[in-house]
Amino acid sequence: MINDSRVPSLHVHLAWWGLRRFTLDDAYFQWQREVLSPDEIATLHRQVEQKRRGSSIDEVAFYDATAHSNILPVLYSQRYDYYLAIGQRVVDRIGAARSILDVGCGVGILTTFYAKQYPNKTFVGIDRSPISIARAQEQAVALGLTNVRFECVELDQASPAGSYDVIIATHALLQAEQDPGLPSRSWKTFERASVSQPQAAFEQRTGIGPRLDRLRVLLAVGGRMILFEKTRQLARRIPWQRALAARGFGLIEQPELIRYRLVEEVADDGPFYLLGMREACQFHWDEAPELDEGPLFDRVKLKTASPDSGEPLYENHWPSAQTVWEQLRAKQLLKGTTKQEPDDRQLHVELGQAEEGVYLYCANTEDQRQLVLVEPASRAILEVYYQDIVSSSP
């Protein structure tokens, strides 16, 4: 839960940093053009593309460039609602801790907010971008904060000194957004094998294993970790949670999935975790998909839908599509295929007839599910869709 009393102070803090809140893309990009020159915008776009390559050098160069005073407010205003969602939750969970480490603090927008809220606690922010750290230090001085310091640390190579009651890492530890994660056993299930080799491979290629090992050593006895990474996809959430559990961490609270806006775009992110050592925790790790997401399946509404609307009778792109597909009555398979890739990943697609109508169902071992149901007269549309999927590259 969020302490609403802190919302005004966080708005004031973000405004001090020069951030603005936008709800429309047009308004945001108009402001961007007013603040930045065409050359600066072109350079920023180029740096964004270079960052997406995943190179550590390119990422550091990107954050170095965006720490400059004219670019910082423009770029980070896109994340205004992210700061609201995360900043409030973190502050409400610092509790009685005396020493707090903020990993991947960037320019220190949230770190300085935490320090302002708790002037009698000590905060340390670390980041691998030297210019971001320099900017964070400058801003802390400008804010008159004496209880926070910033250090340039590459966590993959070294650890900061000290011991900490709370370690915070939000969008900092698991940045390999394109990594497919850990595939399920087959397209029919969301379950993962428990063998260690695929998990070890995930931790190695994402770097998450060594990072967690270093942070575990820094955590004081009875300490807690506050984590929020881009692990909404089940194929990434499960190996992420297994990496945490393997190092003795357990859940102090039930994980929270968070939705916020990036201007007009809606981001479904998380989960948000509050962790402690397993022996002091009462909640258990959950590897189930979010089956409560997706549109409700109502046979009565299917029967009353207009056949001339041109819209599907039902469409679901969430994991719950599998449950609906299993519940279709009197299914008859018209055609189907299962692709098996060399890395054991699978894609299944089938076209069928059921009591409710003609359906197309897709499932793969990356937890993606899709079910489309149409009137029999619209079967040709699904025939084309089926062929497109079957003939497409993996």
N, C-alpha and C positions, 0 to 999 in steps of 0.2 A: 504494500500500500504506500501511497505518496502522502507526505505531509504538505497539505496545500498552503500552509502558512509561509513556506519557503519560496513559493512561486513568484511573488513580486520581487524578492531580492535577487532571484536568478535572472529575471527579465532585466533588472537594473544592471546586473553584472555583465550580461551579454551586450547590452547597449553601450556600456563603458568600453568594451572591446571593439565597438564599431559595428557589431552585428545587427542585422535587421531581419525581421520575420516577414516572409512572403508566402502567399497562398496561390499566386498565379505565376506561371512561367514567364508570361509576357512582361509583367511588372519587374520580375527579378532580372531578366536579361536586358531590359531597358536601363535599369540601374547599373548593371555591369558595364554597359556601353558608355554610360555617363562618367564612370569612375576610371575605367581602364581605356588605354588607347588601343586602336586596332592591332598594333604590333604586340602589345602586352597580352591581348586576348588570344592572338594566334600562337604566341609562345606558350601560354597556359594550356591551350588545347594540345599542343605538341607534347608538353610534359605529361599531361594526363595519359596520352597514348603510350608514351615511353614507360610510365609507371605500370601500365597494364601488362607489360611484358613479364613482370614478376621478378626482374633482376633487383637484387638488394641495392646495387649502385644506383639504378634508375629511381628506386623508391626514395632513397635518401636525397638524391638530387631534386626530386619533386617537392619533398617537404622542406628542403632548404629554400627553394625558390618561393614557395607559398607562404613562408614566414615573413616576407617583406611587408612593410606597413601598408602599402597600397593594395596588395593582392589579398592579404589575410582576411579582412572583413568581407570582401566579395566572395571568396571561395567558401569560407566557413559559415556564411549566412545560409548556405544551402542546408547546413546541418543544425539549424536553429532548434527544430523540434526534437532532434536527437539529443542535444544538450539538455533540453527540458526534461525529457524522459529519463535519461541516465543520471544527470546531476542530482535531481531530487531523490531518486532511489538510493544512490550511493550515500549521500549526506545522512539520510535517515537510518543507515545501517552501520555507520562508523562507531556509534555507541561509546563505550568506555575506553576505547583504544587510545593509547598515548602516542604511538609512532605509526605513521601510515606511509606506505610506498605506492606511488602511482606509476605504473609501468606503461611506457608508450604515451607519455603525457603530451607530446607534441609541443605546441607553443604555450601550453599551460592554462588554457581557458577554464577547464573544469578544476584543475589542481588548485588554482588560485581561489576559485569559488569555495572549495572545501576548506582551504586555509582561512578564508574570511569567516566562515561559519563557526570554526573552532579555533580561536586564537590561542588557546592554551595547549593545543596539540601540535606535534611536530610532523611536517609533511616533507617528503622527498619525491621529486618527479624525475624520472629518467626517460631518455629518448636517444635514438641513434643519430638524429639530425642535429649537427652542431649549431646551425643557425636558428633552428627552432628553440633549442635550449638557451641560446643567447637572448632571443626575444622573450622567452618565459622569464628569465632573470630580470630583464629590463622592466617588464610589466609588473613583476612582484614588487620591485622597488617603487615603481610609480604608484602602486596601490598601498604602499606603506606596510607591507607584510614582512614580519621578521621571523615567522614560524615556518617558512617554506624555503627550500633550496632546490636547485636543479642541477643534474649531472648528465653529461653526455656519455652514455653507456650503450654498447652493443651487446644485448643480452645473450646473443649466440656465442659470444667470445668471452664475456666477463660478467661479474655480478657486482652490484654496488655493495659497499660495506654496511654493516649493521644488522640489526634484527628488528622485525616489524610486527606489530600487533594485527595490522590489517594490510593486505596487499590487494591493490585494485588493478585490474587490467580490462579495459574496454576497447574492443576493436584494435587489439595490440598483439595478441599472441598467435592467432590463427588467421593470417591474412591471405592464405592461398585459396582465394575464392573459387578458382577454376578447378581445384582438386576434386575428383569425383567421390572421394571418401571410400567407404567400405561397402562393397556391393552385397546385396542379400543373397541367400542361398539359391533362389530361383525367382522367376517372375511371379510365381504363385504366392510368395510369402514375403513378409517384411523382416523375417528373422535373419540374423547374421551368424556365421560360424564363430565358434569361440577359440579357434586355433590362433596361435600367437603371431605367426609369420605375417599375415596381412595387416594386423594391427601395428606390428613393428615397422613395416614398410610405410604405413601412413604417418607414423610419428617421425620417421626419418626424413621423408621427402617434404613434410610440412615444417619440420624443425620443432614441432611442439614438444617432443619428448625431452630434449636437452633444456628447453626453456622452463618447463615445469619442474625439472630436477633442480635447476638453479633457484627457482623461487621457493621451492619446498624447504631448502636449506635456510633461506632468509626468514622464514615464518617463525615467530616466537611461539613458545609453548602456550597452547590455548588460543593461538591466533586464528584469524579467519581470512578467507579470500573472497573477493567480490569480482565475478567474472561475467563478461558479456561479449560474445563473439558471434560471427556470422555463421551460425551452425543450425539454422532453422531446418535445413534439409536433413532428413533422417539419416541419410548415408554419411553425413558429416557429424551429426549430433552423436551418434552411437560411438564411433571411435574417439571422439572428443571426451565423452563421458567415461569411456573405458580407460583412457589415458589418465584421467583424474582419479578414478577409483583405484587404479593400479598403484597410485602414489599415496594411498591412504585417505583420500578426501571423501567426505560424505556431505549430504544435504542438510543444512540447518533449516532451510525453508524449501517449500516446493518451488521448482523453477518456474519462472514467469516468462511467457512469450509476450513480446512488446511490439506494438504497431505505432509507427510515427510517420511523419511526412517529410519528404525531401522536396520542398516547394509543392508541386502538384503530385509528384510520385509518392505512392504509399509503400512503405517498407515494412515487411513482416520479418522480424529479426529476433535474435536471441537463441536460446533462453537466457534470462538473467539469473545468475546463480549466487547464492550466499552459502559458502562452504566452510566446513571445519574438519577436524580429523574425525574419521569414521566412527570411532568409539563414542564420540559425544553427540552423534547425530541420530535423529529418529526417523528420517525419511529415506526411502530406498530409490536407487536409480531406476528409471523407467525407460525401456527401449521400444515402447509402442508408438506407432504413428499417430498423427492427429486425426483420428477418425471422426471427430465431431465437426470437422470443417467440411465445407461443401454444401450444395443446395439440398434441401429436404426432398426425399423421394415420396411422392404422394400419388398413388394409383388413381384415386378419385379425380384429381386435377388432370391427370393424363387423359382420362376418358372425356373430360369436358373441354379440352383444348381444341381450338379451331384448327382443322386440318389445312386451311388455306392461308395460314399466317406466314408460312415459309420458314418459321423458326422450328428448331428441334423440339420434340416433346419434352426432352430432358437432356441436360448436359452437365457433366461433372468432371473437373480436372484435379480433384483432390484424392488423397488416399481412400477416402470413403467411397469412391467410385467402385472399388473392389467389392465392398459389402453390397452395394446396390446390384452390381453385375451378378453376384452369387444368388441374389434374391429374385432375379427375373424368372418368370414362370414358363415352363415348357420350352426351354431353350433348344433350338436346333441350329447346329453349326452349318453355315453355308460355305465358308472358306476360312482358312486360318494358317498362319505360319509362325514359327519361332526361329529367330536368328540367334545363333550361338557365336559369340566373338572369341578370338584367340585368348583374351584375358578373362574368359569365363563369364563375361557380361552377356545378358540375354535381353532380347526384345520380342515380345509376343503381341500379335495383332490378330483379331478375328472379327469376322462379319457373321452375324447370325440373325435368326428370326425367333422372337419370343411372343408370348401372349400380349405383352405390352406394345410391341412394334418391332421394327427392324433396328438392330443395334450394331455399333462398332465399339469394340473394347480393345484398349491398348494397355500393356503393362510391361515394365522392365525391372531390372535388378538395381536401378537407382531410385526406386520408390515412386516413380512416376506412374500415375494411373489416369485413364481417360475413358469415359463412357458417354456415347452419344446415341440417343434413341429418337427415331423418326417414324412417321407414318409409313406403311408399306409402299405407298405411292411415291415416296421420296427415296426409295432404296438406291436409285442410280447415283444420288449424291454421295452416299456412303461407299458405294462401289469405287468411285473415283478417289475418295479419301483413302480407302483401304489400299489401293494400288500405289498412291503417292507414298504412303508410309513404307510399304513393302519394298519399293524400288529405291527409296532414299538411302543415303550413306548413313552409317551408324553415328 
